Structures are given as C-alpha cells and as structure tokens.
Amino acid sequence: MLEQLTTAAAISVLNRMLAREAWARERLAPFAGRVARIAAPPFALSLAVAEGGLFADAAGAEPAVTIGIDAAALPL
C-alpha cells in the first residue's frame, strides 16, 4: 500500500514537470509502452511511458532498462 502511494506521488510530480516541457514529452513519446525501473535500494519505481510522453505506473511489468542510483545520492 505504501509503495503504491509513493509510486503514484512520484508519477504525479514527474508528469506535472513534463506538462510544462513539451520538448521532453516529445522526446519520450516514441518510447510509449516501454518500461523503466529506477532502483535506489531499498526503494524502486517502475514507470511506463504513456502516449503523449507522460508516465504511468508499471508495477509488475518487465522493464526494458533498470537505472541504479545510490540512495545516499537522492537528496542531491
């Protein structure tokens, strides 16, 4: 439950940022349907690129790419 809430919040924030940046949505749009996983142990976030270059929840989907981040670097 907590993971779902944090994922929803992260997607909401990312999509609000993307809403202001047409160039970023245009660059993401060709990747619609693909899934990326961002892992910063103990946290992980799976994002699907939706039509129009926004993000959607992709929990349980197989990622095309996994991006690892040191959790200590997150505040930076």
Secondary structure, DSSP 8 states (H G I E B T S, - for coil): -HHHHHHHHHHHHHHHHHHT-HHHHHHHGGGTT-EEEEEETTEEEEEEE-GGG-EEE-TTS--SEEEE--GGGTT-
